[in-house]
Amino acid sequence: MERLCRWVSFVCAIGVLAALPVRVWADETSSTDSIQTRSLGEVMVTANRYSEVIPSQKLAGKELQALNSFSVADAIRYFSGIQIKDYGGVGGLKTVNIRSMGTNHMGVYYNGIQLGNAQNGQVDLGKFSLENIEEISLYNGQKSEIFQSAREFGSAGSIYLTTRRPKFKPGEKSHLKASFKTGSFDLVNPSVLFEYKLSESVSMTLNSEWTNSSGKYKFRYKRVTPSGEVAYDTTATRQNGDIDAVRFEGGLQGYLSNGFWKAYVYHYSSERGIPGAIVNNVWRNGERLWDRNTFVQGVYQQDITRKYSLKVNAKYAFDYTHYVNNDDKLMRVDNQYKQREVYVSLANKYSILRNWDVSVAYDMQWNGLSEYLSASRYTHWISAATAFSLADRLKMQASVLATLVDETAEGQTKAPNKSKVTPAVFLSYQPLKRYNWVLRAFYKQIYRMPTFNDLYYTDMGNSALKPESATQYNVGFTYAVAPKTGFLSGFHTGVDAYYNLVKDKIVAYPKGQQFRWTMLNLGKVDIRGVDVQATATFRLPLEIGLMTKVQYTYQEAIDITNPSDNYYRDQIPYIPWHSGSAILGLTYKDWGLNYSFVYVGERYNQQENIEYNYVQPWYTSDISLVKSFKIKAVNLKVTAEVNNLFDQAYDVVLNYPMPMRNYRFGIAIEL
């Protein structure tokens, strides 16, 4: 019945969009020449942004669309310094952390306001489709501006997801885009996007998508004992990985005199199977998960005077999770969680001089968790920041953030009130004015609050937990060039070396004769690494365009908690020493050929770096072919994709096998 309701919801959304007035339009990007020019041009815009004070990486426009990426989690694999945990399949949980800091240190922002989960601190990026995403940005430290909410100063790294913004040519009133994808795993994925110009200053966006998949895919299951004997080696089909999900988004945006406002609503509803880990050749399939995530948010920003600017953010979110485990071999579980969030932010910026700005922001957030656990939390953030530039060659930013937390818990000892002040300093310098070569560095302190599960979960929670603290150091440089003539049309590169120290790391620790677990502040992690990125675009004869992009990360993240531990100074679990990616895009008239490659080096799945815990490197290659058509005023695009081209058998997380070679086909129509 719930599956039927989700399908009906999607059909109704399409009906609403179809009933709205639509005016056929000819998008300038449908021209084959403009497709090539805009694709290569967007890459160069990204290169120029490397003059920002704070290191950033971006995927946008045609470059983002060219990747064989189904969700946001798939796309950010191509950023350096990122570690993805992917449990496999269309519906598998997908989380991310940056520079080995942990998932809870990563802030994920949707149209400028942070996505949250006070229960477990994780944001499943697999839920967010690329169908309506215009740009994905990754910042180490924080976003490169001081006019932002106080909460944005509090993450070790931030991912910004920006949805498509309506753009109308003179005389246009509406845009309509419909797409359909199908392929392996019995995938059915239709979506529709409608944009309408209500007035010269106000526009509306509606987007709906349905995803249905059996989640069944072939995988190879092979395990070798430490003695070298093959314990298992078979090919099987992954079961209970199905998903049925509906997403709906709606937005209003308007422009004011020296400002703008946005209102946004988002709803996601899904039912999915959780195939579980494969251990000792046992396939368990008794777990089911139901999700309903809804939020409403708004942004108002305006320059009140020539020197003073104001920004107001507000959000209400409701999340419902129902988890069932009917496996007879495990303890039966039937838990429901309801989370609510209320968030308000007020940010102020004042320009003291043309090259000197200051800002002050205050954020308040309330989180409530009910049903299986019952707890609530009030969090207050207060920030002060300043930005200064000298001759546009020396840029400096500094900020200080105060965080105050008060919470309650029914039937349990509540965690004590917490307060923390954390500073940050960022610098960039261009030594030679005629060359786009920029040196940069930053220092930042941050910390993350224990989640409700850390504090209160039955038999494991510890209400006395301290926040997890971290200190970040970063030095690096960027170089960019855009020759007006010749074979090379654009090149940029960036190199960053960093050191992070995490203290009071929250870990699960065995306690007592019954081997029960509790959460303790025991961890201390030393993280050192280097990120390298380079992008180049080329001018080729016969209207051929070529873009290449490579990323590489070296990372040593070692446990330095206790010298007496067997794993002292060992690499922490699932962090590879070497990882990287490469993208190659080739265009010819209205054809596009795209190849992408991801590599993750050797790792260990437990704390001790011994042979038994060793995890082999893996890599995967994806390729896609795109053909664009224009039939009168209708723009048509057909895509064929092959993922895991060389049929590699691999696990991102041990015992959660990933799909082998698979296919996806899509068609999109724009009016």
C-alpha positions as CSV (number, residue, x, y, z in Angstrom):
1,M,0.0,0.0,0.0
2,E,2.8,2.5,0.9
3,R,4.5,1.7,-2.4
4,L,1.3,2.4,-4.3
5,C,0.9,5.7,-2.4
6,R,4.4,6.8,-3.4
7,W,3.7,5.9,-7.1
8,V,0.4,7.8,-6.9
9,S,2.2,10.8,-5.3
10,F,4.6,10.9,-8.2
11,V,1.9,10.6,-10.9
12,C,-0.1,13.4,-9.2
13,A,3.0,15.6,-9.1
14,I,3.4,15.1,-12.9
15,G,-0.3,15.9,-13.4
16,V,0.1,19.2,-11.5
17,L,3.1,20.1,-13.6
18,A,1.4,19.1,-16.8
19,A,-1.7,21.2,-16.0
20,L,0.4,24.4,-15.6
21,P,0.8,26.7,-18.6
22,V,3.8,25.8,-20.7
23,R,5.4,27.8,-23.4
24,V,7.7,26.0,-25.8
25,W,11.1,27.5,-25.8
26,A,14.4,27.0,-27.6
27,D,17.3,26.7,-25.1
28,E,20.5,28.2,-26.3
29,T,22.4,25.3,-24.9
30,S,20.7,23.0,-27.4
31,S,22.9,24.4,-30.1
32,T,25.8,22.0,-30.6
33,D,28.3,24.8,-30.8
34,S,27.1,26.3,-27.6
35,I,27.2,22.9,-25.8
36,Q,30.9,22.6,-26.6
37,T,31.7,26.2,-25.8
38,R,29.8,26.3,-22.5
39,S,31.2,22.9,-21.4
40,L,34.8,23.9,-21.8
41,G,34.1,27.4,-20.5
42,E,32.6,26.2,-17.2
43,V,35.8,24.3,-16.5
44,M,37.7,27.5,-16.7
45,V,35.4,29.3,-14.4
46,T,36.2,26.6,-11.8
47,A,39.9,27.3,-12.4
48,N,39.5,31.0,-11.7
49,R,37.9,30.3,-8.4
50,Y,41.2,28.9,-7.1
51,S,42.0,32.5,-6.2
52,E,39.7,32.1,-3.2
53,V,41.2,32.4,0.3
54,I,39.9,28.9,1.2
55,P,40.6,25.8,-0.9
56,S,37.6,24.7,-2.8
57,Q,36.6,22.1,-5.5
58,K,33.6,22.4,-7.7
59,L,31.6,20.3,-10.2
60,A,29.0,22.2,-12.1
61,G,27.0,22.4,-15.3
62,K,28.0,20.2,-18.2
63,E,31.0,18.8,-16.4
64,L,28.7,17.5,-13.6
65,Q,26.2,16.1,-16.1
66,A,29.0,14.3,-18.0
67,L,29.8,12.0,-15.0
68,N,28.2,8.6,-14.8
69,S,26.7,9.7,-11.4
70,F,23.3,8.7,-10.2
71,S,23.4,10.5,-6.9
72,V,25.4,13.2,-5.1
73,A,27.4,10.5,-3.4
74,D,28.6,9.2,-6.8
75,A,29.6,12.6,-8.0
76,I,31.8,13.6,-5.0
77,R,34.0,10.6,-5.5
78,Y,35.9,12.8,-7.9
79,F,37.0,15.3,-5.2
80,S,40.4,14.8,-3.6
81,G,40.6,14.2,0.1
82,I,37.2,12.5,0.3
83,Q,36.5,9.1,1.7
84,I,33.1,7.5,0.7
85,K,31.5,4.6,2.6
86,D,29.1,2.9,0.1
87,Y,27.2,-0.2,1.2
88,G,26.2,-1.0,-2.4
89,G,23.3,-0.7,-4.8
90,V,20.9,2.1,-5.7
91,G,19.4,2.1,-2.1
92,G,22.6,1.4,-0.1
93,L,23.7,3.9,2.5
94,K,26.3,6.4,1.3
95,T,28.2,8.6,3.7
96,V,31.3,10.8,3.3
97,N,34.0,12.3,5.4
98,I,36.8,14.6,4.5
99,R,40.5,14.1,5.2
100,S,39.7,11.2,7.7
101,M,38.0,13.6,10.1
102,G,34.8,11.4,10.3
103,T,31.3,11.8,8.9
104,N,30.1,13.9,11.8
105,H,32.7,16.6,11.0
106,M,31.3,17.2,7.5
107,G,28.7,19.8,7.0
108,V,26.3,19.2,4.1
109,Y,24.3,22.3,2.9
110,Y,21.3,22.2,0.7
111,N,20.7,25.6,-0.9
112,G,22.7,27.3,1.8
113,I,21.1,25.6,4.9
114,Q,22.7,22.6,6.6
115,L,21.1,19.1,6.5
116,G,21.2,17.5,9.9
117,N,20.6,14.3,11.8
118,A,20.9,14.7,15.6
119,Q,20.3,11.0,16.1
120,N,23.3,9.5,14.4
121,G,25.0,12.6,12.8
122,Q,25.1,11.0,9.3
123,V,23.6,12.4,6.1
124,D,22.9,9.7,3.5
125,L,24.0,11.4,0.3
126,G,22.5,8.6,-1.8
127,K,19.1,10.2,-1.2
128,F,20.0,13.3,-3.2
129,S,19.6,12.9,-6.9
130,L,21.6,14.9,-9.4
131,E,18.5,15.5,-11.5
132,N,17.9,19.0,-10.0
133,I,21.5,19.8,-8.8
134,E,23.3,22.6,-10.6
135,E,26.5,22.7,-8.6
136,I,28.4,20.7,-6.0
137,S,31.1,22.6,-4.0
138,L,33.5,21.2,-1.5
139,Y,35.4,23.4,1.0
140,N,38.1,22.4,3.4
141,G,37.7,24.4,6.5
142,Q,34.8,26.6,5.6
143,K,33.3,28.6,2.7
144,S,35.4,31.4,1.4
145,E,33.3,34.3,2.7
146,I,32.4,35.8,6.0
147,F,28.8,36.7,5.2
148,Q,27.3,33.4,6.3
149,S,25.4,31.8,9.1
150,A,27.3,31.2,12.4
151,R,26.8,27.4,12.0
152,E,28.7,27.4,8.8
153,F,31.9,28.3,10.7
154,G,31.7,25.1,12.7
155,S,32.5,22.2,10.3
156,A,35.9,20.7,9.3
157,G,34.7,20.6,5.7
158,S,31.5,21.6,3.9
159,I,29.7,20.3,0.9
160,Y,27.2,22.8,-0.8
161,L,24.5,21.4,-3.0
162,T,22.9,24.1,-5.1
163,T,19.7,23.2,-7.1
164,R,19.1,24.5,-10.6
165,R,18.2,28.2,-10.7
166,P,15.7,29.3,-13.4
167,K,17.1,31.4,-16.1
168,F,14.7,32.9,-18.7
169,K,15.5,34.7,-22.0
170,P,13.5,37.7,-23.0
171,G,10.0,36.7,-23.8
172,E,10.2,33.3,-22.1
173,K,7.7,32.3,-19.4
174,S,8.3,28.6,-18.7
175,H,10.7,25.7,-19.1
176,L,9.7,22.0,-18.9
177,K,12.2,19.1,-18.7
178,A,11.2,15.4,-18.5
179,S,13.6,12.5,-18.3
180,F,13.5,8.7,-17.9
181,K,16.3,6.3,-16.9
182,T,16.4,2.6,-16.9
183,G,19.0,-0.2,-16.8
184,S,20.5,-2.8,-14.6
185,F,18.9,-3.7,-11.2
186,D,15.4,-3.3,-12.9
187,L,15.8,0.4,-12.5
188,V,12.8,2.7,-13.3
189,N,13.6,6.4,-12.7
190,P,11.3,9.0,-14.3
191,S,11.6,12.7,-13.3
192,V,10.0,16.0,-14.3
193,L,11.2,19.6,-13.8
194,F,9.0,22.7,-14.4
195,E,10.1,26.3,-14.1
196,Y,7.7,29.2,-14.4
197,K,8.2,32.9,-14.5
198,L,5.5,34.5,-12.3
199,S,6.7,38.0,-12.8
200,E,9.9,39.9,-13.8
201,S,11.3,39.3,-10.3
202,V,9.6,36.1,-9.1
203,S,9.9,32.5,-10.5
204,M,8.8,29.1,-9.4
205,T,10.4,25.6,-9.6
206,L,8.8,22.2,-9.2
207,N,10.7,18.9,-9.5
208,S,9.5,15.4,-8.8
209,E,11.3,12.0,-9.2
210,W,10.4,8.4,-8.7
211,T,13.1,5.7,-8.2
212,N,12.3,2.0,-8.2
213,S,14.7,-0.8,-8.3
214,S,14.9,-4.5,-7.3
215,G,18.5,-3.9,-6.2
216,K,19.5,-7.3,-7.5
217,Y,23.0,-7.5,-8.9
218,K,25.6,-10.0,-9.6
219,F,28.8,-10.0,-7.4
220,R,31.7,-12.2,-6.8
221,Y,32.2,-13.4,-3.2
222,K,35.8,-14.5,-2.5
223,R,37.7,-14.8,0.8
224,V,41.2,-16.0,1.3
225,T,42.5,-17.1,4.7
226,P,45.7,-15.7,6.2
227,S,47.4,-19.0,5.2
228,G,46.5,-18.4,1.6
229,E,43.7,-20.9,1.2
230,V,40.6,-19.9,-0.6
231,A,37.7,-20.1,1.8
232,Y,34.9,-19.0,-0.6
233,D,34.9,-18.1,-4.3
234,T,31.5,-17.9,-5.9
235,T,29.3,-15.6,-7.9
236,A,25.9,-14.8,-6.4
237,T,23.1,-12.3,-6.6
238,R,22.6,-9.6,-4.0
239,Q,19.1,-9.9,-2.4
240,N,16.9,-7.6,-0.4
241,G,18.5,-4.5,-1.8
242,D,15.3,-3.1,-3.4
243,I,14.2,0.5,-3.1
244,D,11.0,2.4,-3.9
245,A,11.4,6.2,-3.4
246,V,9.6,9.4,-4.3
247,R,11.2,12.9,-4.1
248,F,9.4,16.2,-4.5
249,E,10.9,19.7,-4.4
250,G,9.3,23.0,-4.9
251,G,10.7,26.5,-4.7
252,L,9.9,30.2,-5.1
253,Q,12.7,32.8,-5.6
254,G,12.5,36.5,-6.0
255,Y,14.8,39.4,-6.6
256,L,14.6,42.6,-4.5
257,S,16.4,45.9,-4.8
258,N,19.9,44.9,-3.9
259,G,18.8,41.5,-2.6
260,F,16.9,38.3,-3.0
261,W,14.7,35.8,-1.2
262,K,14.0,32.1,-1.6
263,A,11.5,29.6,-0.1
264,Y,11.9,25.9,-0.6
265,V,10.1,22.7,0.3
266,Y,11.6,19.2,0.1
267,H,10.0,15.8,0.7
268,Y,11.6,12.3,0.3
269,S,9.8,9.1,1.1
270,S,11.2,5.6,0.6
271,E,11.0,1.9,1.5
272,R,14.1,-0.1,1.1
273,G,15.6,-3.5,1.9
274,I,18.9,-3.7,3.8
275,P,20.8,-6.7,2.4
276,G,23.3,-6.7,5.3
277,A,26.8,-8.0,5.5
278,I,27.9,-11.3,4.0
279,V,29.7,-13.2,6.7
280,N,30.7,-16.9,6.6
281,N,28.8,-17.4,3.4
282,V,25.5,-16.4,5.0
283,W,23.1,-14.1,3.2
284,R,20.7,-12.4,5.6
285,N,17.8,-10.4,4.3
286,G,15.5,-9.7,7.2
287,E,16.0,-5.9,7.5
288,R,13.7,-3.3,6.1
289,L,13.8,0.5,6.4
290,W,11.2,3.2,5.9
291,D,12.2,6.9,5.6
292,R,10.2,10.1,5.4
293,N,12.3,13.3,5.3
294,T,10.6,16.7,4.9
295,F,11.8,20.2,5.4
296,V,10.7,23.7,4.6
297,Q,13.3,26.5,4.5
298,G,13.7,30.1,3.5
299,V,16.4,32.7,2.9
300,Y,16.3,36.5,2.8
301,Q,19.3,38.5,1.9
302,Q,19.6,42.3,1.2
303,D,22.0,45.1,1.2
304,I,20.2,47.5,3.5
305,T,22.7,50.3,2.9
306,R,25.8,50.7,0.9
307,K,27.8,49.3,3.8
308,Y,25.4,47.1,5.7
309,S,23.9,43.7,4.6
310,L,21.5,41.4,6.3
311,K,20.8,37.7,5.8
312,V,18.1,35.6,7.5
313,N,17.7,31.8,7.3
314,A,14.9,29.7,8.7
315,K,14.1,26.0,8.5
316,Y,11.7,23.4,9.9
317,A,12.5,19.7,9.3
318,F,10.7,16.4,10.2
319,D,12.3,13.0,9.7
320,Y,10.7,9.7,10.3
321,T,12.6,6.4,10.4
322,H,11.1,2.9,10.8
323,Y,13.6,0.0,11.1
324,V,12.6,-3.6,11.3
325,N,14.9,-6.7,11.6
326,N,13.0,-10.0,11.4
327,D,16.1,-12.2,11.1
328,D,15.6,-15.3,13.3
329,K,19.4,-15.5,13.8
330,L,19.5,-12.0,15.4
331,M,17.5,-10.2,18.0
332,R,14.2,-9.0,16.5
333,V,14.0,-5.2,16.2
334,D,11.1,-2.9,15.4
335,N,12.1,0.7,16.2
336,Q,10.7,4.0,15.1
337,Y,12.4,7.4,15.4
338,K,10.9,10.8,14.9
339,Q,13.2,13.8,14.6
340,R,12.2,17.4,14.5
341,E,14.4,20.4,13.9
342,V,13.7,24.2,14.1
343,Y,16.5,26.5,12.9
344,V,16.8,30.3,12.7
345,S,19.9,32.3,11.7
346,L,20.6,36.0,11.6
347,A,23.8,37.2,9.9
348,N,25.0,40.8,9.6
349,K,27.9,42.2,7.5
350,Y,29.4,45.7,7.6
351,S,32.0,47.2,5.3
352,I,34.3,49.3,7.3
353,L,36.4,50.1,4.2
354,R,36.3,49.1,0.6
355,N,38.7,46.3,1.4
356,W,37.7,45.5,5.0
357,D,34.5,43.8,6.1
358,V,33.3,42.4,9.4
359,S,30.4,40.1,10.2
360,V,28.4,38.9,13.2
361,A,25.9,36.1,13.2
362,Y,23.7,34.3,15.6
363,D,22.0,30.9,15.0
364,M,19.6,28.9,17.2
365,Q,18.6,25.3,16.6
366,W,16.3,22.9,18.5
367,N,16.4,19.2,17.8
368,G,13.9,16.7,19.3
369,L,14.0,12.9,19.1
370,S,11.1,10.8,20.2
371,E,9.7,7.2,20.2
372,Y,12.5,4.7,20.9
373,L,14.8,7.4,22.3
374,S,13.5,10.6,23.8
375,A,15.8,13.6,23.9
376,S,16.0,17.3,22.9
377,R,18.8,19.7,22.4
378,Y,19.1,23.5,22.1
379,T,22.2,24.7,20.3
380,H,23.3,28.3,20.0
381,W,26.1,29.5,17.7
382,I,27.6,33.0,17.8
383,S,30.2,34.0,15.3
384,A,32.3,37.1,14.6
385,A,34.5,37.3,11.5
386,T,36.6,39.8,9.5
387,A,37.9,39.8,5.9
388,F,40.7,42.1,4.6
389,S,42.4,42.4,1.2
390,L,45.4,44.4,0.1
391,A,45.7,45.3,-3.5
392,D,43.7,42.1,-4.4
393,R,46.9,40.1,-3.8
394,L,46.9,39.5,-0.1
395,K,43.6,38.2,1.4
396,M,43.0,37.4,5.0
397,Q,40.0,36.1,6.9
398,A,39.6,35.4,10.6
399,S,36.7,34.1,12.6
400,V,35.8,33.0,16.1
401,L,32.8,30.8,16.9
402,A,31.1,30.2,20.3
403,T,28.9,27.1,20.6
404,L,26.6,26.6,23.5
405,V,24.6,23.4,24.0
406,D,21.8,22.4,26.5
407,E,19.8,19.2,26.3
408,T,17.3,17.0,28.1
409,A,16.6,13.3,28.1
410,E,13.6,11.5,29.5
411,G,14.3,8.7,31.9
412,Q,18.1,9.0,31.7
413,T,20.9,11.2,33.0
414,K,21.1,14.1,30.6
415,A,24.4,15.2,29.2
416,P,25.9,18.3,30.9
417,N,25.7,21.7,29.2
418,K,28.6,22.4,26.9
419,S,30.3,25.5,25.6
420,K,33.3,25.9,23.3
421,V,35.1,28.8,21.6
422,T,36.9,27.9,18.3
423,P,39.1,30.3,16.2
424,A,40.1,30.1,12.5
425,V,42.6,32.1,10.4
426,F,42.9,32.0,6.5
427,L,45.4,33.6,4.3
428,S,46.1,33.8,0.5
429,Y,48.8,35.7,-1.3
430,Q,49.6,36.2,-5.0
431,P,53.4,36.9,-5.2
432,L,53.5,38.0,-8.8
433,K,50.8,40.2,-10.2
434,R,51.1,39.1,-13.8
435,Y,50.9,35.4,-13.0
436,N,47.9,33.6,-11.5
437,W,49.9,31.8,-8.9
438,V,48.4,31.9,-5.4
439,L,49.8,30.7,-2.1
440,R,47.4,29.9,0.7
441,A,47.2,28.6,4.3
442,F,44.7,28.2,7.1
443,Y,44.5,27.2,10.7
444,K,41.2,26.2,12.3
445,Q,39.8,24.6,15.5
446,I,36.5,22.8,15.4
447,Y,34.6,20.2,17.4
448,R,31.6,18.0,17.0
449,M,28.9,17.2,19.5
450,P,28.1,13.6,20.5
451,T,25.0,12.4,18.7
452,F,21.9,11.3,20.6
453,N,22.9,7.7,19.9
454,D,26.3,8.3,21.4
455,L,24.8,9.8,24.5
456,Y,21.6,7.8,25.2
457,Y,21.4,4.6,23.1
458,T,20.4,1.7,25.4
459,D,23.4,-0.2,26.9
460,M,25.9,1.8,24.8
461,G,25.2,5.5,25.4
462,N,27.3,7.6,27.7
463,S,25.9,11.0,28.7
464,A,29.2,12.1,30.1
465,L,30.9,12.2,26.7
466,K,32.9,15.2,25.8
467,P,32.8,16.8,22.4
468,E,35.3,15.5,19.8
469,S,37.9,18.3,19.2
470,A,40.1,18.7,16.1
471,T,42.7,21.1,14.9
472,Q,43.4,21.7,11.2
473,Y,46.5,23.1,9.4
474,N,46.7,23.6,5.7
475,V,49.3,25.1,3.3
476,G,49.2,25.0,-0.5
477,F,49.2,26.8,-3.8
478,T,47.3,27.1,-7.0
479,Y,48.3,28.1,-10.5
480,A,46.0,28.8,-13.5
481,V,46.6,29.9,-17.1
482,A,44.2,30.5,-20.0
483,P,46.2,31.0,-23.3
484,K,44.2,32.8,-26.0
485,T,45.9,30.8,-28.8
486,G,47.4,27.5,-29.3
487,F,46.6,23.8,-28.5
488,L,46.1,24.4,-24.7
489,S,43.0,26.6,-23.9
490,G,43.2,26.4,-20.2
491,F,45.0,24.8,-17.3
492,H,44.9,25.0,-13.5
493,T,46.4,23.0,-10.7
494,G,46.3,23.0,-7.0
495,V,48.4,21.3,-4.3
496,D,47.6,21.3,-0.5
497,A,49.5,19.7,2.3
498,Y,47.6,19.4,5.6
499,Y,47.9,18.2,9.2
500,N,44.9,17.4,11.4
501,L,44.9,16.3,15.0
502,V,41.7,14.8,16.5
503,K,41.3,14.6,20.3
504,D,38.7,12.9,22.5
505,K,37.6,10.8,19.5
506,I,34.4,9.1,20.4
507,V,34.7,5.3,20.0
508,A,32.7,2.2,21.0
509,Y,34.6,0.3,23.7
510,P,34.0,-3.2,25.2
511,K,33.1,-3.1,28.9
512,G,32.2,-5.8,31.4
513,Q,32.1,-9.6,31.5
514,Q,29.1,-9.8,29.1
515,F,31.2,-8.0,26.4
516,R,28.8,-5.1,26.3
517,W,29.8,-1.9,24.6
518,T,29.9,1.7,25.7
519,M,30.8,5.0,24.1
520,L,34.0,6.6,25.5
521,N,36.3,9.5,24.6
522,L,39.4,7.4,24.0
523,G,40.6,8.2,20.6
524,K,43.5,10.4,19.4
525,V,44.2,10.5,15.6
526,D,47.2,12.1,13.8
527,I,46.3,12.9,10.1
528,R,48.8,14.0,7.5
529,G,48.2,14.3,3.8
530,V,48.6,15.9,0.4
531,D,45.9,16.7,-2.1
532,V,46.7,17.4,-5.8
533,Q,44.2,18.5,-8.5
534,A,44.8,19.5,-12.1
535,T,42.4,20.4,-15.0
536,A,43.3,21.0,-18.6
537,T,41.2,21.9,-21.7
538,F,42.4,21.7,-25.2
539,R,41.6,23.2,-28.7
540,L,41.5,20.4,-31.3
541,P,40.8,20.7,-35.0
542,L,37.5,19.6,-36.6
543,E,35.3,21.1,-33.8
544,I,36.6,18.6,-31.3
545,G,36.7,19.6,-27.6
546,L,38.8,17.8,-25.0
547,M,38.8,18.2,-21.2
548,T,40.9,16.3,-18.7
549,K,40.8,16.4,-14.9
550,V,42.8,14.4,-12.3
551,Q,42.8,14.2,-8.5
552,Y,45.2,12.5,-6.2
553,T,45.4,12.1,-2.4
554,Y,48.1,10.7,-0.1
555,Q,47.0,10.3,3.4
556,E,48.5,8.9,6.6
557,A,45.9,8.8,9.4
558,I,47.3,6.9,12.4
559,D,45.9,6.1,15.9
560,I,48.1,7.6,18.6
561,T,45.8,7.1,21.6
562,N,47.8,4.7,23.7
563,P,51.4,3.4,23.1
564,S,50.5,0.1,24.7
565,D,47.8,-0.7,22.1
566,N,48.7,-3.3,19.5
567,Y,47.4,-0.8,16.8
568,Y,49.4,2.2,18.1
569,R,50.5,4.3,15.1
570,D,48.6,2.0,12.7
571,Q,46.4,3.4,9.9
572,I,42.8,3.8,11.1
573,P,40.2,1.6,9.4
574,Y,39.2,2.2,5.8
575,I,41.6,5.1,5.1
576,P,43.8,4.3,2.1
577,W,47.3,5.7,1.8
578,H,46.7,6.5,-1.9
579,S,43.5,7.4,-3.8
580,G,42.7,9.3,-6.9
581,S,40.4,9.9,-9.9
582,A,40.5,11.0,-13.5
583,I,37.9,12.4,-15.9
584,L,38.2,12.7,-19.7
585,G,35.5,14.4,-21.8
586,L,35.5,14.5,-25.6
587,T,32.9,16.4,-27.6
588,Y,32.3,16.6,-31.3
589,K,29.4,18.6,-32.6
590,D,26.3,17.1,-30.8
591,W,28.2,14.0,-29.6
592,G,29.8,13.6,-26.2
593,L,32.1,10.8,-24.9
594,N,33.0,10.7,-21.2
595,Y,35.3,8.4,-19.3
596,S,35.8,8.5,-15.5
597,F,38.1,6.5,-13.3
598,V,38.3,6.1,-9.5
599,Y,41.1,4.4,-7.6
600,V,41.3,3.5,-3.9
601,G,44.5,1.9,-2.6
602,E,45.1,-0.7,0.1
603,R,43.4,-0.3,3.5
604,Y,42.7,-2.2,6.7
605,N,39.2,-2.9,7.9
606,Q,40.1,-3.0,11.6
607,Q,42.4,-1.1,14.0
608,E,45.3,-3.5,13.7
609,N,47.2,-3.3,10.5
610,I,47.8,-7.1,10.2
611,E,47.4,-9.4,7.2
612,Y,44.0,-10.7,8.4
613,N,42.5,-7.2,8.3
614,Y,44.1,-6.2,4.9
615,V,41.7,-4.9,2.2
616,Q,42.9,-4.9,-1.4
617,P,42.9,-1.8,-3.6
618,W,40.0,-1.4,-6.0
619,Y,39.3,0.7,-9.0
620,T,36.4,1.2,-11.3
621,S,36.0,2.7,-14.8
622,D,32.8,4.2,-16.2
623,I,32.0,5.4,-19.7
624,S,29.1,7.2,-21.3
625,L,28.0,8.3,-24.7
626,V,25.7,11.3,-25.2
627,K,23.9,12.4,-28.3
628,S,21.9,15.7,-28.5
629,F,19.2,16.5,-30.9
630,K,17.0,19.4,-31.7
631,I,13.6,18.9,-33.4
632,K,12.1,22.3,-34.0
633,A,11.8,23.8,-30.5
634,V,12.3,20.5,-28.7
635,N,15.7,19.6,-27.2
636,L,16.4,15.9,-26.9
637,K,19.3,14.1,-25.2
638,V,20.0,10.4,-25.2
639,T,22.6,8.8,-22.9
640,A,24.0,5.3,-22.7
641,E,26.3,4.4,-19.7
642,V,28.4,1.5,-18.8
643,N,29.5,1.5,-15.2
644,N,32.3,-0.7,-13.8
645,L,33.4,-1.2,-17.4
646,F,36.0,-3.9,-16.6
647,D,33.7,-5.9,-14.4
648,Q,35.8,-5.5,-11.2
649,A,34.8,-7.3,-8.0
650,Y,35.3,-5.0,-5.0
651,D,34.0,-3.9,-1.7
652,V,34.1,-0.3,-0.5
653,V,33.0,-1.6,3.0
654,L,34.1,-5.2,3.8
655,N,31.4,-7.8,3.2
656,Y,29.2,-5.3,1.3
657,P,30.0,-6.3,-2.3
658,M,29.5,-3.6,-5.0
659,P,27.8,-4.3,-8.4
660,M,29.9,-5.7,-11.2
661,R,29.4,-4.4,-14.8
662,N,26.1,-2.6,-15.1
663,Y,24.3,-0.4,-17.6
664,R,22.0,2.6,-17.6
665,F,20.1,4.4,-20.4
666,G,18.4,7.7,-20.3
667,I,16.4,10.1,-22.4
668,A,15.7,13.7,-21.5
669,I,13.3,16.2,-23.3
670,E,13.3,19.9,-22.7
671,L,10.6,22.3,-23.9
